[in-house]
Amino acid sequence: MRIATHNVNSIRTRVGRVVDWLKRADIDVLAMQEIKCKPEQFPLQAFVDAGYHVVLHGLNQWNGVAFASKMQPDDVEIGFAGMPGFGPDLAQEARAIGATFNGIRLWSLYIPNGRTLDDPHYDYKLEWLDRLASVTSEWIEDETPLALMGDFNIAPLDTDVWDMDAFIGQTHVSEAERQAFEAFEQIGMQDVVRPLVPEGYTYWDYQQLRFPKNEGMRIDFILGNESFAERVTGAEIHRDERKGEGPSDHVPVVVELN
């Protein structure tokens, strides 16, 4: 079973690339982030024609998460208990969707960016991660294989950015964000890709020729509980998907399960 996560950065713009890659890479379940559309705007037919079911959560032209899968998803859940909101009315955003595929529980997650260290969005990001870690500690009390997948907007290690000096005083590498990421390891989740793919970025900004210069970041992850991790037999970062015409600024991350 091949499971992947990909921040597609607007599925309406990149549906052709995404579906083509799904077929070439023989992906069974894809978690998508930043679909940037409402349900009625999602290009569903292209996925159906390729043999995939789709479940999604999108509210407007921002954020949005989804799954495309060869098998029918079960127990679909929008958001998680206590998920924080943002803005004057603390409205919840389209950042989390969970579903079960052949007995494996997956979450597609788009963690808030944080913007700057003194922006209210940064506090929102930390609160969002703290609540996610809290509910995850409840989810892993049973032994169901579980994975948190998506764009975490955190580079946990100095080697996960091309130059730490370029990130001084910025989000994604702050101590508080890294501690929030480490909290998932402390409750029993583990990065199932890094042991098999120790080096490599998953994101390159469109500006300043970041990709040709390989000035990237590793911010897209698949974190699994023990039951999920013990099933992982392979992992890949599909760097070449950043090439060509009209790519997302993120690339897919894939794991193979026995």
C-alpha positions as CSV (number, residue, x, y, z in Angstrom):
1,M,0.0,0.0,0.0
2,R,1.5,3.3,-1.1
3,I,0.5,6.4,0.9
4,A,1.5,10.0,0.1
5,T,1.1,13.5,1.2
6,H,1.4,16.6,-1.0
7,N,0.6,20.3,-0.6
8,V,-0.8,20.8,-4.1
9,N,-1.0,24.6,-3.8
10,S,-4.4,24.9,-5.6
11,I,-5.9,21.7,-7.0
12,R,-7.8,23.5,-9.7
13,T,-4.6,24.9,-11.1
14,R,-2.6,21.6,-10.9
15,V,-5.2,18.8,-11.2
16,G,-3.6,17.5,-14.4
17,R,-0.1,17.2,-12.8
18,V,-1.5,15.7,-9.6
19,V,-3.6,13.0,-11.3
20,D,-0.9,12.1,-13.7
21,W,1.6,11.7,-10.8
22,L,-0.9,9.6,-8.9
23,K,-1.1,7.1,-11.7
24,R,2.6,7.1,-12.5
25,A,3.6,6.6,-8.8
26,D,0.8,4.1,-8.2
27,I,-0.4,5.8,-5.1
28,D,-3.2,4.2,-3.1
29,V,-4.0,7.1,-0.8
30,L,-3.0,10.7,-1.2
31,A,-3.4,13.3,1.5
32,M,-3.6,16.8,-0.1
33,Q,-3.2,20.2,1.5
34,E,-4.0,23.7,0.2
35,I,-6.6,22.6,-2.3
36,K,-7.9,26.2,-2.1
37,C,-11.5,25.5,-3.2
38,K,-15.0,24.7,-2.0
39,P,-16.4,21.2,-2.5
40,E,-18.4,22.2,-5.5
41,Q,-15.3,23.7,-7.1
42,F,-13.1,20.6,-6.7
43,P,-12.2,19.0,-10.1
44,L,-13.7,15.6,-9.0
45,Q,-14.2,14.0,-12.4
46,A,-10.5,13.8,-13.2
47,F,-9.9,11.8,-10.0
48,V,-13.0,9.6,-10.7
49,D,-11.8,8.9,-14.2
50,A,-8.4,7.8,-12.8
51,G,-10.2,5.4,-10.3
52,Y,-10.0,7.4,-7.1
53,H,-12.5,8.3,-4.4
54,V,-12.3,11.9,-3.0
55,V,-13.3,13.3,0.4
56,L,-12.4,16.9,1.2
57,H,-12.9,19.9,3.4
58,G,-12.7,23.3,1.8
59,L,-14.4,26.5,2.8
60,N,-13.1,29.1,0.4
61,Q,-10.0,30.0,-1.8
62,W,-7.7,29.5,1.2
63,N,-6.4,26.3,2.9
64,G,-8.4,23.2,2.3
65,V,-7.5,19.5,2.8
66,A,-8.5,16.3,1.0
67,F,-7.9,12.6,0.4
68,A,-7.9,10.8,-2.9
69,S,-7.9,7.0,-2.6
70,K,-8.3,3.9,-4.6
71,M,-10.4,2.4,-1.8
72,Q,-13.5,3.8,-0.2
73,P,-12.7,5.9,2.9
74,D,-14.4,5.1,6.2
75,D,-15.1,7.2,9.3
76,V,-14.4,10.6,7.7
77,E,-14.0,13.3,10.3
78,I,-13.7,17.0,9.6
79,G,-11.5,18.8,12.1
80,F,-10.5,17.5,15.5
81,A,-11.9,18.0,19.0
82,G,-11.0,21.4,20.3
83,M,-9.3,22.6,17.1
84,P,-8.6,26.3,17.5
85,G,-10.0,29.0,15.2
86,F,-8.5,32.3,14.1
87,G,-9.6,35.8,13.5
88,P,-12.1,38.1,15.3
89,D,-14.8,35.4,15.5
90,L,-12.2,32.5,16.0
91,A,-13.7,30.7,13.0
92,Q,-12.2,27.2,12.3
93,E,-10.3,26.9,9.1
94,A,-10.2,24.0,6.6
95,R,-7.0,22.5,8.0
96,A,-7.7,18.9,9.1
97,I,-9.5,15.9,7.7
98,G,-9.3,12.3,9.0
99,A,-10.3,9.0,7.4
100,T,-9.7,5.3,7.7
101,F,-8.4,3.3,4.7
102,N,-8.2,-0.5,5.1
103,G,-7.9,-0.2,8.8
104,I,-5.3,2.6,8.8
105,R,-6.2,5.9,10.3
106,L,-4.8,8.9,8.4
107,W,-5.1,12.7,8.9
108,S,-4.3,15.2,6.2
109,L,-3.1,18.4,8.0
110,Y,-2.2,21.9,7.0
111,I,-0.6,23.5,10.0
112,P,-0.9,27.3,10.2
113,N,2.1,29.2,8.8
114,G,2.6,31.5,11.7
115,R,3.7,34.4,9.5
116,T,6.0,36.3,11.9
117,L,7.1,35.7,15.5
118,D,5.1,38.7,16.7
119,D,2.0,38.0,14.6
120,P,-1.2,36.6,16.3
121,H,-1.0,33.8,13.7
122,Y,2.1,32.6,15.4
123,D,0.3,32.1,18.7
124,Y,-2.5,30.5,16.8
125,K,-0.1,28.1,15.2
126,L,1.4,27.0,18.6
127,E,-2.1,26.6,20.1
128,W,-3.2,24.6,17.0
129,L,-0.2,22.2,17.4
130,D,-0.7,21.9,21.1
131,R,-4.3,20.9,20.7
132,L,-3.4,18.4,17.9
133,A,-0.8,16.8,20.1
134,S,-3.3,16.5,22.9
135,V,-5.9,14.7,20.8
136,T,-3.3,12.6,19.2
137,S,-2.2,11.3,22.6
138,E,-5.8,10.1,23.0
139,W,-6.0,8.6,19.5
140,I,-2.9,6.4,20.0
141,E,-4.3,4.8,23.2
142,D,-5.6,2.0,20.9
143,E,-3.2,0.2,18.5
144,T,-4.9,1.2,15.3
145,P,-2.2,2.2,12.8
146,L,-2.2,6.0,12.7
147,A,-0.4,8.7,10.7
148,L,-0.4,12.5,10.8
149,M,0.4,13.7,7.2
150,G,0.9,17.0,5.7
151,D,2.6,20.4,5.6
152,F,3.7,21.1,9.2
153,N,5.3,24.5,8.4
154,I,8.2,23.6,10.7
155,A,11.8,22.7,9.9
156,P,12.7,20.5,13.0
157,L,16.4,20.4,12.3
158,D,19.0,23.0,11.2
159,T,19.7,20.8,8.2
160,D,16.1,21.1,7.1
161,V,16.8,24.5,5.7
162,W,19.4,25.5,3.2
163,D,21.0,28.2,5.5
164,M,20.1,28.8,9.1
165,D,21.5,32.3,9.0
166,A,18.8,33.2,6.5
167,F,16.1,32.2,9.0
168,I,17.3,34.0,12.1
169,G,14.3,35.6,13.8
170,Q,11.8,33.9,11.5
171,T,9.1,31.3,11.9
172,H,9.4,27.7,11.0
173,V,12.7,27.3,12.9
174,S,11.9,29.0,16.2
175,E,12.5,27.1,19.4
176,A,8.8,27.1,20.3
177,E,7.8,25.6,17.0
178,R,10.5,22.9,17.2
179,Q,9.4,22.0,20.7
180,A,5.8,21.8,19.4
181,F,7.0,19.3,16.7
182,E,9.0,17.3,19.2
183,A,5.9,17.0,21.4
184,F,4.6,14.5,18.9
185,E,7.6,12.3,19.3
186,Q,7.2,12.5,23.1
187,I,3.7,11.0,22.9
188,G,4.7,8.2,20.6
189,M,4.6,9.5,17.0
190,Q,7.7,9.2,14.8
191,D,8.9,10.6,11.5
192,V,8.7,7.4,9.4
193,V,10.4,9.0,6.4
194,R,13.7,10.4,7.8
195,P,15.2,7.1,8.8
196,L,14.9,6.0,5.2
197,V,15.5,9.3,3.5
198,P,17.7,11.3,5.8
199,E,18.4,14.2,3.5
200,G,16.2,16.2,1.1
201,Y,13.9,19.1,1.0
202,T,10.1,19.1,0.3
203,Y,9.5,22.8,-0.4
204,W,11.2,25.5,-2.5
205,D,9.9,29.0,-2.8
206,Y,9.0,30.3,-6.3
207,Q,11.1,33.4,-5.7
208,Q,14.8,34.0,-6.3
209,L,15.4,30.8,-8.2
210,R,15.2,28.8,-4.9
211,F,14.7,25.5,-6.7
212,P,17.6,25.7,-9.2
213,K,19.9,26.7,-6.3
214,N,18.4,24.0,-4.1
215,E,17.6,26.5,-1.4
216,G,14.7,24.5,0.1
217,M,13.1,23.4,3.3
218,R,11.9,20.1,4.7
219,I,8.5,20.9,6.2
220,D,6.2,18.1,4.9
221,F,6.1,15.0,7.1
222,I,4.4,11.7,7.8
223,L,4.4,11.0,11.5
224,G,3.2,7.5,12.5
225,N,2.5,5.6,15.7
226,E,4.4,2.4,16.4
227,S,1.7,0.3,14.7
228,F,2.0,2.4,11.6
229,A,5.8,2.7,11.7
230,E,6.4,-1.0,11.9
231,R,4.6,-1.5,8.6
232,V,6.7,1.0,6.7
233,T,9.0,-0.7,4.2
234,G,10.1,2.2,2.1
235,A,9.9,6.0,1.7
236,E,10.5,8.6,-1.0
237,I,10.6,12.3,-1.6
238,H,9.6,13.0,-5.2
239,R,11.9,16.0,-5.9
240,D,11.4,15.8,-9.6
241,E,7.7,16.9,-9.2
242,R,9.1,20.4,-8.5
243,K,10.3,20.5,-12.1
244,G,8.5,21.3,-15.3
245,E,5.5,23.5,-16.1
246,G,3.3,24.8,-13.3
247,P,4.5,22.8,-10.3
248,S,3.4,23.2,-6.7
249,D,6.1,24.7,-4.5
250,H,6.0,21.5,-2.5
251,V,6.7,17.9,-3.6
252,P,5.0,14.6,-2.7
253,V,6.3,12.5,0.2
254,V,5.6,8.8,-0.1
255,V,5.7,5.8,2.2
256,E,5.2,2.1,1.3
257,L,3.5,-0.2,3.8
258,N,3.6,-4.0,3.9
